[in-house]
């Protein structure tokens, strides 16, 4: 039996929930970055599934754009993490507390 | 279809070429002498400002359609807001010249400012969700790097990490919202999405509302609306001061432009009573921003909270937009004014960093005698932010609050937004006045010190703008009303 649109939507919502949970609970910066990536991929899954069922190619185009841009974003994020690691020898957000007020 | 020589494409050409050429030039010259790069960046920005200014003044840019088709809408709404973005980029670049003199990689720095400007300009012009998302990222990714540009400074790095995390989450939320909107309507064009929302089956309306709510959350992160504002003071404090000017005065306003294009139109078509939600957000945002600003000891942190407060004022305009045409006009007018006021204020902070290496309130004592030009510009922009007549900030607040009162005929609670706004302005006067007192009436026999020249030039230009358009506000008011899309 072929998968229905609802199945994709459910998986996507589950991924969204996992992403938000990760952001709220985890304190390791790399894990938080992964959580954001999971949210982006939930959206990509939605886009591709909707594009398949409408049917229309626009959603797949946006999904490709979104994947490429997410990669650029991760590159910047990881480089910031490397700089932080050199400074603190750690990537725990609880250690970042020089800005307060 | 977009014309090959439409304004947004020409702007991409000018700013993008300069932005791409600068790092190459930097490699070729081994980064010697940062002034050349600044001059190139200023030249490209001035050329684009001249282009946009010509479009606006000559009326080439067509009147704004509420729901344009195509990918990029070459209209007056885009042109006026793009002019505001480019002005901020100019202010920030000019303010960086002295700031960047002793720092590494100036070519990359100016190039990133130009690329972020391309992104902001495209956000303002975009009429398609795919374009909007790509432009949004083009605007955000360079600013992540810019915030962390002082990479030996733990504060700058921490600011960049926080800003990055919230920014990346905001983009993820926006893609999710786009995916829902696309799934419900089968199109990514904003006009078609809105039309599709209006024709939606009643059982699907909750999903459409979820999509619009996610849009508000995603854009709200950049705008600094209150439940999503925690990153903002940290990012503005840790960032290099000219970059903070760019963030507070431009990327934030690009968030508002995107919200006007998507959220306001989308909400109108859904015909749900959503204005109350935006109104409550507006009051919360301005109150939290202003109350927190009073308690700050660092000038850049105080300005950051004050910009949260101003996001609240602008949101008043969006909230009453369906009931009064003045709301949208006031929002655009205040976006334009706030761009100059906040940009100038942060550049003044950059001047303090260069000359005194401090942004703490206690170091402000006697600044009025130490750095008279910077101090005068700073005080004028602070008073304009507070909305004291006859500075230009007064008029845009007046239009915003007038819109709220005007909407009172159909919304009983709308005048309360104006009352909250006026009370908040009074509150903000407390901390602006306190800074002014420190600068002019404290400190003993301070000697005048050398002021960074380009920063002083920015302060003079901004003061002239604030005073001239305060005494004679008609031109800006005319621009704002010609740029406001008519609500159907």
Interface residues (C-beta under 8 A of the other chain):
Chain A: X12 X16 X19 X23 X29 X32 X33 X36 X37 X39 X40 X42 X43 X44 X46 X47 X49 X50 X51 X54 X56 X58 X59 X61 X62 X65 X66 X69 X72 X73 X76 X77 X80 X81 X83 X84 X87 X88 X93 X96 X98 X99 X101
Chain B: X129 X130 X133 X134 X137 X140 X141 X144 X145 X148 X151 X154 X155 X157 X158 X159 X160 X161 X162 X164 X165 X168 X169 X171 X172 X173 X175 X176 X178 X179 X180 X182 X183 X186 X187 X188 X233 X234 X237 X238 X295 X296 X297 X298 X301
